[in-house]
Amino acid sequence: MAENNPSGAPQDLSGQTEQFIENNSRNIVMAIGAVAVLILGVVGYGKLVTEPAEQEANQDSWRAEQYFMMDSVDLALNGDGLYPGLYDIIDEHAGTTSEARAQYELGTILRSQGDFAGAIEAFNSANLSDDVLSVIAQINIGDCEVELGNYSSAASAFDQATSGAKGSVGEDYLAPIALFKGALVDIELGNNGAANGKLSSIVQDYPASNMKATAEGLAAAIAR
């Protein structure tokens, strides 16, 4: 007669586990290897793909950025024959920080040329990580929408700029500008209450801003 062994169940379970590992050892090793490859792939992608791509983009873009700073528009846009211009950088280095800067610079140039729709597209395509430039891009979008007569879209852009400015290193300078421009659009839309709220925010939250006196004057004008 078989003996009753209270420890039999654990022993059986242990045996089953060992048997499972023995029977599936190849699959387990492959699964572990796949996870390791995935982890190494994520790390390696940054080292082997992202970083070299950024370096190459920076090498290609520095001259176009110099031309942009010098206001040499044609050379900035189209290159000088040795170094590419902004259009080529955008096409050839998608997803890099250089491409984001090129989109921003392209938007600035197109706005100055009166191509407001093209400027908006470029600014929207500039995935800027810099919390100052990204706010300035939104302010530019708002200005371009005003030029096109799209006041509701302009109001949205200035609201986004205000939100982005808060907490940024440029808040004390950028937030009052975005608020004031937003107030002007609100007045254009006939929403004086919203405009007054923005102007009051400039006065109360940014008392050191050089926009304060202008905001107070406009608030007094619309209150009449």
C-alpha positions as CSV (number, residue, x, y, z in Angstrom):
1,M,0.0,0.0,0.0
2,A,1.3,3.5,-0.9
3,E,2.3,5.6,2.0
4,N,0.6,8.9,2.7
5,N,3.3,11.6,2.3
6,P,2.2,15.1,3.2
7,S,5.3,16.4,1.3
8,G,4.3,14.5,-1.9
9,A,2.5,17.4,-3.5
10,P,5.4,19.8,-3.3
11,Q,7.8,17.1,-4.5
12,D,5.5,16.4,-7.5
13,L,5.2,20.1,-8.2
14,S,9.0,20.5,-8.1
15,G,9.4,17.5,-10.4
16,Q,6.9,18.9,-12.8
17,T,8.7,22.3,-12.8
18,E,12.1,20.7,-13.4
19,Q,10.6,18.6,-16.2
20,F,9.0,21.6,-17.8
21,I,12.3,23.5,-17.7
22,E,14.1,20.5,-19.2
23,N,11.6,20.1,-21.9
24,N,11.4,23.8,-22.7
25,S,14.9,24.9,-22.0
26,R,15.6,26.0,-25.5
27,N,12.4,28.2,-25.6
28,I,13.2,29.7,-22.3
29,V,16.8,30.6,-23.3
30,M,15.5,32.1,-26.5
31,A,12.9,34.2,-24.6
32,I,15.5,35.5,-22.2
33,G,17.8,36.3,-25.1
34,A,15.0,38.1,-26.9
35,V,14.4,40.4,-23.9
36,A,18.1,41.0,-23.6
37,V,18.3,41.9,-27.3
38,L,15.3,44.3,-26.9
39,I,17.0,46.1,-23.9
40,L,20.3,46.3,-25.7
41,G,18.5,47.5,-28.8
42,V,16.9,50.4,-27.0
43,V,20.2,51.4,-25.5
44,G,22.2,50.7,-28.6
45,Y,19.8,52.7,-30.8
46,G,20.7,55.8,-28.9
47,K,24.4,55.1,-29.1
48,L,24.6,53.7,-32.6
49,V,21.8,55.6,-34.4
50,T,20.4,58.6,-32.6
51,E,23.7,60.2,-31.4
52,P,25.5,59.8,-34.8
53,A,22.4,61.2,-36.6
54,E,22.4,64.2,-34.3
55,Q,26.1,64.8,-34.8
56,E,25.8,64.6,-38.6
57,A,22.8,66.9,-38.6
58,N,24.7,69.4,-36.4
59,Q,27.6,69.3,-38.8
60,D,25.4,70.0,-41.8
61,S,23.3,72.7,-40.2
62,W,25.7,75.0,-38.5
63,R,26.4,77.0,-41.6
64,A,22.8,77.5,-42.5
65,E,22.1,78.7,-39.0
66,Q,25.0,81.2,-39.3
67,Y,23.4,82.5,-42.5
68,F,20.1,82.7,-40.7
69,M,21.6,84.8,-37.9
70,M,23.3,87.0,-40.5
71,D,19.9,87.5,-42.3
72,S,21.4,86.0,-45.5
73,V,18.0,84.5,-46.4
74,D,18.7,82.8,-49.7
75,L,21.9,81.2,-48.4
76,A,20.1,80.1,-45.2
77,L,17.2,78.5,-47.2
78,N,19.1,77.0,-50.1
79,G,22.7,76.5,-48.9
80,D,26.0,77.8,-50.4
81,G,27.0,74.9,-52.5
82,L,29.2,73.5,-49.8
83,Y,26.8,73.3,-46.9
84,P,23.0,72.5,-47.1
85,G,20.3,75.1,-46.5
86,L,17.3,74.8,-44.2
87,Y,15.2,73.0,-46.8
88,D,17.7,70.2,-47.2
89,I,18.3,69.9,-43.4
90,I,14.6,69.4,-42.9
91,D,14.4,66.8,-45.7
92,E,17.6,64.9,-44.8
93,H,17.7,65.0,-41.0
94,A,14.1,64.4,-39.9
95,G,13.6,63.8,-36.2
96,T,16.8,65.5,-35.1
97,T,17.1,68.7,-33.0
98,S,18.7,70.3,-36.0
99,E,15.6,69.6,-38.1
100,A,13.5,71.2,-35.3
101,R,15.6,74.3,-35.3
102,A,15.6,74.5,-39.1
103,Q,11.8,74.3,-39.0
104,Y,11.7,77.2,-36.5
105,E,14.1,79.3,-38.6
106,L,12.2,78.5,-41.7
107,G,9.0,79.7,-40.0
108,T,10.7,82.9,-39.0
109,I,11.9,83.6,-42.6
110,L,8.5,82.7,-44.2
111,R,6.7,85.0,-41.7
112,S,9.0,87.9,-42.6
113,Q,8.3,87.2,-46.3
114,G,4.5,87.4,-45.7
115,D,3.9,83.6,-46.2
116,F,1.9,83.3,-43.1
117,A,0.3,79.9,-43.9
118,G,3.8,78.4,-44.7
119,A,5.2,79.9,-41.5
120,I,2.4,78.4,-39.4
121,E,3.1,75.0,-41.0
122,A,6.9,75.3,-40.2
123,F,6.4,76.5,-36.7
124,N,3.9,73.6,-36.0
125,S,6.5,71.1,-37.4
126,A,9.2,72.4,-35.1
127,N,9.1,69.9,-32.3
128,L,11.3,72.1,-30.0
129,S,12.4,70.8,-26.7
130,D,13.6,74.3,-25.7
131,D,10.8,75.8,-23.5
132,V,11.7,79.3,-24.6
133,L,11.8,78.7,-28.4
134,S,8.7,76.6,-28.2
135,V,6.8,79.5,-26.6
136,I,8.1,82.0,-29.1
137,A,7.0,79.6,-31.9
138,Q,3.5,79.6,-30.5
139,I,3.5,83.4,-30.3
140,N,4.6,83.5,-33.9
141,I,1.8,81.2,-34.9
142,G,-0.7,83.4,-33.1
143,D,0.7,86.5,-35.0
144,C,0.4,84.7,-38.3
145,E,-3.2,83.6,-37.6
146,V,-4.0,87.2,-36.9
147,E,-2.5,88.3,-40.2
148,L,-4.7,85.7,-41.9
149,G,-7.8,86.9,-40.0
150,N,-8.1,83.6,-38.1
151,Y,-8.8,85.2,-34.7
152,S,-10.1,82.1,-33.0
153,S,-7.0,80.1,-34.0
154,A,-4.9,83.1,-32.9
155,A,-6.5,83.1,-29.5
156,S,-5.8,79.4,-29.1
157,A,-2.2,79.9,-30.0
158,F,-1.7,82.7,-27.6
159,D,-3.4,80.7,-24.8
160,Q,-1.0,77.8,-25.5
161,A,2.0,80.2,-25.5
162,T,0.8,81.6,-22.1
163,S,0.5,78.1,-20.7
164,G,3.9,77.1,-22.1
165,A,5.6,80.2,-20.7
166,K,4.5,79.6,-17.2
167,G,7.2,77.8,-15.4
168,S,9.8,78.4,-18.1
169,V,13.0,80.3,-17.7
170,G,11.5,83.1,-19.9
171,E,8.1,83.3,-18.1
172,D,8.5,86.9,-16.8
173,Y,9.2,88.1,-20.3
174,L,7.2,85.8,-22.5
175,A,4.0,85.3,-20.5
176,P,3.0,89.1,-20.5
177,I,3.6,89.2,-24.3
178,A,1.4,86.2,-24.9
179,L,-1.3,87.5,-22.5
180,F,-1.3,91.0,-24.1
181,K,-1.6,89.6,-27.6
182,G,-4.3,87.3,-26.5
183,A,-6.2,90.2,-25.0
184,L,-6.0,92.1,-28.2
185,V,-7.5,89.1,-30.0
186,D,-10.2,88.8,-27.4
187,I,-11.2,92.4,-28.0
188,E,-11.3,91.8,-31.7
189,L,-13.6,88.9,-31.0
190,G,-15.8,91.1,-28.8
191,N,-14.9,89.3,-25.6
192,N,-13.8,92.2,-23.4
193,G,-14.3,90.2,-20.2
194,A,-11.7,87.6,-21.3
195,A,-9.4,90.4,-22.4
196,N,-9.7,92.2,-19.1
197,G,-8.8,89.0,-17.3
198,K,-5.6,88.7,-19.3
199,L,-4.7,92.3,-18.8
200,S,-5.3,92.0,-15.0
201,S,-3.0,88.9,-15.0
202,I,-0.2,91.0,-16.5
203,V,-0.6,93.7,-13.9
204,Q,-1.0,91.4,-10.9
205,D,1.3,88.4,-11.8
206,Y,4.0,90.3,-13.7
207,P,4.3,93.7,-12.0
208,A,7.9,94.2,-13.1
209,S,7.0,93.6,-16.8
210,N,7.4,96.6,-19.2
211,M,4.0,95.5,-20.5
212,K,2.3,96.5,-17.2
213,A,1.6,100.1,-18.0
214,T,0.3,99.3,-21.5
215,A,-2.0,96.6,-20.0
216,E,-3.3,99.0,-17.5
217,G,-4.0,101.6,-20.2
218,L,-5.8,99.1,-22.4
219,A,-7.8,97.8,-19.5
220,A,-9.0,101.3,-18.7
221,A,-9.9,101.9,-22.3
222,I,-12.1,98.9,-22.7
223,A,-13.8,99.6,-19.3
224,R,-15.2,102.9,-20.6
